[in-house]
Amino acid sequence: MVPLEKLSSPAYRQLPLRVLEARVRALYELASPCRLCPRACGVRRDRGELGLCRAGLRPWVASFGPHFGEERELVGQGGSGTIFFSGCNLGCVFCQNAEISQLGEGQEITVDQLARMMVNLQDSGCPNINVVTPTHQAPMIVEAVMHAREEGLAVPLVWNCGGYESMEALRLLEGVVDIYMPDLKFVDPKVSDRLAGAPDYFQRAKEALKEMHRQVGDLQVQGGLAVRGLLIRHLVLPEGLAGTGEALRFVAEEIGRNTYVNLMAQYYPAHQARSFPELRRRITPEEYQEALALAGNLGLTRAGPR
């Protein structure tokens, strides 16, 4: 773990420019033919081809601004500086942001415009830049960070992703991302296939989360604000569909019992969820209390509601 006194500037400011430029080039190479996520669909974005995520080679953004509904360690006084990217490499039937992730809301902008968004969020008092659903737009985001740091960007970069990540792309983010905030959505391959079209989700997420932790370690907080580390989100689903017990056991035994886990209780039937009988209701208080008890029994001292 990096001592707090050595975290005076975010990771991306410490990388030599030539290294950051090389990372950007390598990420763009992963986009055509596309291997930015585990689907490795192979579309040629440079020829206008689109995969499941429907993203091209320009930033595709739905909205940006201070967000006060994130974890308290991200919000601070000014709100987490969120940028919501359109499209997604998953297809969760219960997605609460389906208009953005699956239905095409948003518009393409330039990398320079994206860099300016980041600087504007910092200048408005946001203590971090929180890129939401970034996986399929990694090259453009990292290029924008490179430009924004030349304009004075100096707050932590939060990679707010679905957990379905390519190891090749993740390794190129080392030294760029300060805080990884992945979901850990599903355990059972049949469930993740039926609800998100990704039967290999848990296997890929396990690899990804361990790699993220290797890069940034446990979540470190300074003055009440997260500055570096791993923050995992797990949404408890009705009927145990998320496999909460096994998911938490993986975190405790293979990442560490000091891992910060936001156990989320806010599931509601969004998007296509009502087409699936087991997803037509919210979770019960008993289901959430069971999740908290599982975390406690596993010794996860930083797991709970956030």
N, C-alpha and C positions, 0 to 999 in steps of 0.2 A: 504494500500500500504506500502511495506517495504521501509524505508528510504534508500537512496543510500549509506550512510556511512556504512550500515550493509550488503552491497552486495559485500564485498571484496573477497569472495570466492563463487564458484557456489554451488547450493543447494546440489548436491550429495556429496560434501565434508563435509557437515555439518551433514549428517545422520550417526548415529552410525553404525559400520560395521555389527553388528548383525541385525539391522533393514534392511539394504540394502540386506543382505543375505536372510532375510525372504521375501522381495519383489521379489527377483529373484525366489525363490522357488514357491511363489504363482503365478507368471507369467507363469512359466513352467507348473504348474497344470492347468492353463487356456488353455494351448496348446493341452492337451490330456485328454478327448475329447475337441476339440478346441472351445473356446468361446472368442477368442482374439478380434474379431470384431463383429458387430451386426448380421452378418450372422449366427453366432453360429452353424456352419455346423457340429460340433461334430466329425470331423475326428480324428482318433488316430494317431497323428504324431509319437508317440513312437512305433507304429507298421508299420511305413512306409506309412501310408495313407496320401493322399494329397487332400486339398480342392481347391477351386477356385484360391486361391493365389499361390498354388503349392509349398509352402515352407515347409521344414521339420524342424528339430530341430538343424540345424547348420546354422550359418550366411551364407546368400546367397547374394553376393556382385557383382555388375557390374563394379564399378569404384570408385576411391576416389582421392581427390586432392583439391587444393585451387580453389575456384569458385568466379570470379569477376563479375558475372552477377546477383547476388542476391541483395536484398534491401541494400541501402548504409549503413544502420546501422548495417548490418551483415558483410560487406566486409572489412572495414578498409583498412590497408595498405597491409595485407598479403592475403586477399581473404578469404571468408567463407570456413571453413574446411569441405567440403561436402563428404559424403559417400552415394553413390547411391545403394540402396538395390533392388534386383531383386524381381519380383512378385508384386502383389498388391491385396488388398481386394475389389477393384472396377474394373470395366471393361469398362472404358470410351471409346467410339468409336472414339473419336477425340484425344486420348492421344498422346502427342508429344514425349513421351519416351516409346512408345509401345514395342520396341525391348527389353527393360529392364522389363517393367511392365507386359507384356502379352505374349511375344514371347520367353522368357526363356534365354535371354542373361545374362551372369554372371556365377560365379562359387562359390561353397561352400568352406568355409574356416573354421578355428577353431576360437573359442572365443578368444583365446590368440592372434591370428593374427589380429582379429578385434581390440582388445585393443591396439596392437602395431600401427595399422593404426591411431588410435585416437591420441596417443602420438606423432607420427611422424608429423601429421598435426599441432599439437600445436607447436612442435619444429621448424617447418618450418615458423612459424609466423602467423598462422591462429588464429584469435581472438575468435573462437568458433568451436564447433563440430556440424555439421549440418547433422542430419541423415534423409535422404530423402526416403519417403515411408517406415516408420518404423513399422507401426501398427502390421502387421502380423509377425514381427520378434522381438517384444518387449522383450521377455525373454532373447534372446541372446544379444541384445543390452545393456540391463541393466546389465547383467552379465559382459559384456566387459567393461562397465563404471566402475564397481566395481573393476575389475582388473587394469584398466588403472589409476585409482586414486592412487593406490598403487605405480604406476610407475611415479607419479607426475602430472597427468592430473589435470588441474586447470582452464579451460576456460568453459564458459557457454555451456550447452547442448541445442541444438535447435531441437525440435520435429516437423519436416517438413512433415505434413501428409495430407491426403485427406479429413479430417473432418468426415469420417464415422467410428466412434470410439465406442468401448464398454465402458460403464460407469464403469464396474467392473475393466477393465484393466487400465482405466485412473486414478482411485483412487489409484492404486498401483504405479503410476508414480509421485504422489505428493511428493515433496521433492527430486525428482530425476531430473526432467526437469526444466530448467530455463526459456526457451522461447518456447512457443507453437506457431507454425506457420501453422495453418490449412487452407485448402481451404474451401470456402463456395460456392459450385458449383451450386446447383439447388434448386428450391423451389417446383415446380409442381411435384407431385408423378408420373404422367404419363410420364413426360419428363425424370426424373431420372431413371425410369424403362426402358424406351426405349434407353436411351443413356449410361446408366451405370449399368443396371441390379439391381437397388436398389430403389424400389418404396418408401421405408421409409427413404430415404436419409435426407431430410430436417428435419424431426422430430428428427432423431438421431443426426444430426449435431447441431441442436439447443441445445439439452441437453449437447452435448460434449463441445461446445464452452462456454456455461455458466459455466460448471465445470472447464474448463481450466482457465477461468477468475477468478473464485473463488480461484483457487490455486495460480496464479501468478500475478493477477491484470493487470492494463494497462501497456503498454510497457514503460519501463524506459530506458533512454539513458544516458550514462556517457562518456564524452570525445568523443562524436560522435558515440559511439558503444552501441548497445543494450546489456543490462545486465540481464534483467528479464522482463517477461510480455507476453502479447498476441499480436500477429501480424496476422491479417486475410488477406488472399488473395481471391479476387473475380475476376474471369475471365469473362468479358463481352462477351456474345455470340450473334451471329446474331439472328435477329427476336425476341429478348427478351427472348430467351430460358432459360437463367439463372435465370430469375425472379429477376432481379437486384433491382427493387424498393422494393419488399417485403423483399428481403434479407437484404438490407440496413436498412429498417425500423425495422426489428428484431434486428439488431446490435444496432441501436440508442436507441431503447426503452427498450430492455431486457438485454443488456450488458452495454452500456454507450456511450455517445457522444464523449468521449475522446479516444475511441478505435481506434487503428492504423489499417487502412484498405488500402491495396494495391489494387487499382482498375486497373486491367490489361487489356490492349488493344491488346495484341499480339496474339490473336487467329488466327490460320490458319488451313486449312483443312488437318489434319494429320491422319495417320492410316486409319480407315474405314470411315472417315467423308464424303467423296464424294459419299458414298452410301445413304446419307441422304440429300435430296434437300436443306433443310434449313441450312445445314452446309457447303455448297460448296463454300462459299465466306468468306472473312474477314469481320469484322465489318466496318461500315462506320464511318467517323469522327463525323457525327451527332449522331449516336448511342452512341459513347463514351462521347460526350459532354452532352448527356441526362443523362448518368450515373453520371457524375460529378455534374450536376445540382441537381439531386436527392439527392446525398450525402450532398450538400450544403444546400438544403432546409430542410434536416433532422437535420442539426446542427452537422454533423460529421466533426469536425474540423481537424482531422488527416487522412482524406480519400482522395486518389488521386493517381496519377502516382508515382511510386517509382523507 
